[in-house]
């Protein structure tokens, strides 16, 4: 048995920098034609020049993978910088609430203050997409829900601004997705397959600690349903976020799940188990191309076949390592062939 997928895309991806970038990029580039690359590096991507440099670095390492650049919103972002970004085909702005996640110390403290609302107005006028890490600073299980009031106000005030709720994790967010024409979302593999019990129910597993945190079976099942039906406003975004083992085993542990290895194989197995393979193409490609108005530079056809393979137990990075999602598990599917269109 085989399945062929065209132009898979990962619409939320952390590739980091330096040795980490070189160690993890291949896992995404082997399975996807490109991805929306997050800007929260140790030196954040806060201007168009930095974004161009990062995009060029990724391309120099793998020219068969298109890094879709994002610009980190800071209080200093202005119209001149936004225009420069558009000139370089950078069309996505990333909003981090200050302190919400990894390297978000340069984020926004007051989301709805006059300065930030002006940025949103410019973004709407200049046809940017607004990608949001939608979490408050409240109780961890309620952070996404508490942030929804801000999403609603932005969506109502700027009806032509396309808003992406990244890594949707709370089933109560679905109502906002359905209510506002300009609100869309990405879904991760871990949020549609795991719950808080996987993180700590049988003993703490630091490799499953992420933000937003894994939630309840009710949340998981509702989000999985969105994915399996390939809801037209939802795209796949792994939020694959590598952290060194040494950073996962200390307190506080770094937040992030490294899910890039064997992602396509795991998604095929998941959709097959729910008799929804016919919807996988839309979930991992077609919806994204439409919703983000993409014209991919790289195009690939990837054929997977029923052949067992094992997810690596760890990925070496210098003298350290990264532990991937579902490390050591045996999968039923393998990538057999990758054909790149000229």
N, C-alpha and C positions, 0 to 999 in steps of 0.2 A: 504493500500500500504506500502511496506517495501523496504529498500535497505540495503545490507550488504557490509561493507567495511573491507578489510583485512589490518592489520598492518599500520594504518595511522601514518605518520611522520610529524613533524614540523621542517623544516630545518633552522629555524632562530628564536631563542627564548631567551628572557631575563627572568631569574628567580630571579635575585637579590640575597639577602642573609639575614640571620637572620630572624626576624619576618616577613619581606616581603616574603621571600622564603617560609616560612611555610604557609603563607596565600594564595599564588597564585599557588603553585605547583599542587595542586589537580585538578585545572581546565584543565591543560594540561595533567596530568597523567590519568584523567578519559576518555579522548578522543583520546590520542595518545600513541603509544608504546614507543616513545622516541622523542628526538629532539636535534638539534645542539644548545648547550647552550653557549651563548656569554660570553666572558671573561672580559668585562669591568665593573668589580665590583669596589667598593670603594678601595679595595686592589686588583688590577688587577691580572689576572691569567697570570703571565709572565714566569713561569717555570713549569716543569713537576710535581714537588712536590705539588705545589699549585693546579694544575689541578686535580691531583689524590685525594687530600683532598676534593675538591669541589664535584667531581664526587661521592666520597664515602658518603658525607653528603647527597646529593640528593637521593642516593640509600637507605640510612638508613631511609629516610622519606617515600619513595615510591619505593619498590623493583620491582614494575610492570611498571616502567618508566626508560628507558635507556638514561642517559645523555651522549650525544656524545660530548666529550670534544674538546675545541679549545684553542689554545695557542696564546696569545696576542703578536704581533711582536713589539719589542722595539729595539733601537739601540744596546742593549747589548746581544741580542739573538745570539747564536753561535752554532757551529756544535755539541759540546758536549751536550748542552741542547736539541738540536733537536734529537740527538740519544737517549737520555734518554726519550724524549717524545714518540718516536716510540716504544721503549721497553715497554711503558705503554699503547700502542694502542691508542695514540693520533695522529691523522692523518690530522688535519685541523689547519692551521695557519690563524689568523685573523689580517688583516691590517686595522688600523684606521689612516687616516690622522690626524695629531695633531690638536686638537681643533674642530674636525668635528661634534662630537656628545657627548652624555653623557659619562663622565669619559674617554675621549680620550686625556687627557693632557699628557699621556705617549706614545702617538702615534708617527708617523714618520713625521718629518717636510719636508724632501727632499726624495720623494718616489723613485726617480731614481738615488740617489747618489750611490757611489761604494759600500758602506757598505750594503745598502738595496738590491742592485742587487746581491751581494754575497749571501745574505740570500735566494733570489729567486732561485739562481743557486743550492744551497744546497737543497732547497725544491723540485726542479725538480729531482735532483739526488736521493733523498731519498723518492720520491713518496708521498709527502704531497699534499694536496689541499690548494689553496690560496683563502681565502674568503675575499672579499674587501668591505668596506663601501666606495663606489665610489663617492665621492664628493670633489669638489675643495673648496676654501674659497671665491668664487666669489658671484655674485648675486644669491639669493636662488633658483630661478626658473631655473637657468642655471648650477648649480653646477655639476649635474651628467653628463650633456653633455660636460662640460669643462673637466671633468676627463677622458673622453673616450680616449683622446690621450695617456694618461698614460696606460690605459688598453691595447690599441693597441700595444704600445711598449713592454710591458711585454709579451703579447701573442706572438708577433713576435720573441722576443729574446729567449723566453723559450717555444718552441712549444709543449713540453711534460709536461708542468706544467698546470694542470687543474685549471682554474680560475673561481670563482663564483662571479658574480656581485650580491651583496645582495640587496634585496628589490628594484628591478628594478622599476623605476618610470617615466622614460622619454621614449617616443616612439622612439626617435632617437637612443636609445641604442640597439634597436632590430637589426639594421644593423650590429653592432659589434658581437652580438650573432650569427647571421647567417654567418658572414664572417670567423670567426676564429673557427677552430675545437675544440680548447681547452678552449673556453669561454662558460660558462653556467650561469644560473641565478636562483634566487628565486623570488617569487611574494607573496605579502601580500594581505589579504582580503581588507584592506582599500584602497590600490592603484588601485585595479581593480574594486572598486565600488564607490569611492568618488572623488571629485575634490576640487579645491581651494575654490569654492563657498560654499561647505559644511563647510569649516573651518571658513570663514569670510563673505560670501555673504549676510547672513541675520543677521549679528552680530557675534562677535568673539566667537567661541566655543573652549576653550583651550584644551578640551579633544581630539580634532582632530588635535592638533599641533604635528607634528612629523618631523623627518629628515630621509630621504629626504622628503621635503614638498609635500603635495598633489598638483597635477598639473591640466592640462586642460582636458576637456571632450575628446579631441582627444587622449591624453595620456592614460586616463583611458580606453577608448574603445579598443585601440590597445593592451593594456596589458590584458584586459579581454578576448580578442580573443585568445591570447596565452594560457591563463589558460583553456578556454573552449575547445580548441582543444587538451589540454594536450601536448603542444609542447614538443618533447622528450628531449630538453635541459633545460627544466624549471621544477622546483619543488616548492611545496608549502612551504613557510616560513613565519610564521605569523608576525614576528618582534613584537610580543606582548611585550610591554615595560611598566610595571606598574610604576606609580609615584603617590605618595600620593596627595590627593586633596589639601592639604595645599601648595604643591609645584606647583600645576597647576594653582592656583589662585593668584600667586605673579608675579612680573616682575623682571627678565625674567622668564617666565613659563618653566617648564621642558618639553623637547621634547620627546614624546613617546605616543603611543596608546595602551591601555591595551585591547587586543582583545581575550584573551584566553577563557573567558566564552562562551560556546555554539558555538565554532568555527565550529565543524563538522555539526551541525544543520544548521548554516547559509550557509555553503558551499553547502550542499545538496539542500537547498532552492534556492540558486543562480543558480546552474547548472540545476536544474529542470526547472526553469523559462526560461532558454535558450535552453531547449531540449537537454542537453548535459550530462545527468547523466551517460551515458556509459563511459565518459572520466574522471569521478571524481576519480576513483581508481588509474589511472595512475598519475594524478596530485598530489594526497596526499600520494602516497606510491611508486608505481612501478618505476617511473622516478627517485626518490631519491635513491632507493635501487641500481639501475643500475648505476646512474651517480656518486654516492659517494662510490660505491663498498662496500655496507654494507651487513653484515650477522647479522641481529638483534638478540640480546639475548632474548628479550621479543617479544612474538607474540600474537596478539589478533584479534578476529573477533568481529566487532561492528555492531549491527543491529539497524537501525533507522526506526521509523514508523511515519505515519502521525498522530500526536497528538500535539496539541498546547502547547507551553511553553513560559514563559516570561523570557527574559534576566534580571538578577538582576539590580536594579537601582544603587546599590553601593556594594562594598565588604569591610567589616570592616577590618581594620588593627590597632590593638591597639585602641587608642583614635581617630584615623584618619580613612580614607577610600580611596578607589580607585573607580573611575567611569569607567565602561567598555564601549567598543564600542557598540553603539546601545542600551544603557541602557534603560530598561523598554519596549523595543519592544517585540511584540508577534510574535513568530516563528511558522511555520506550522509543523515542524518536532521535534521529541524528540528521544533521545537514549533510546531504549527499553531493549537491552541486550548487555552485554560485556562478551565474552568468551575468557579466556586466555588458550593458548596451553601450555601443560606441557612439 
